[in-house]
């Protein structure tokens, strides 16, 4: 049986419910994608840090992932608190556009949710 083609993951528009397995070779952007999904779960789904499980294989990889997620939280929160200035970072700019399209409670609460998550780390 032929396997279906693998499509690139669109972090800003993919489904964020259920369980997902991100598997790829080194240097392909897994950590970047996980950071984006993690922030979307915080802002869009209203989850808290203790409700999101991210698993990796080594202590070093875990430490790097934790640092990168925390850094993304800081960057996006800083941009939200400073009139949407993303500093030219394409991730931050796309994430801010994503938040703006949400409207309602998720958009209104984005800063508070990210701030709480940052302090919860």
Protein Blocks (a to p, Z undefined) as FASTA:
>chain_A
ZZdddddddfklpccehjddddddehiommmmmmmmmmmmmmmnopafklpccddfbfkl
mmmmmmmmmmmmmmmmmmmmngoiaghpaklmmmmmmmmmngpmllmmmmmmmmmmmmmZ
Z
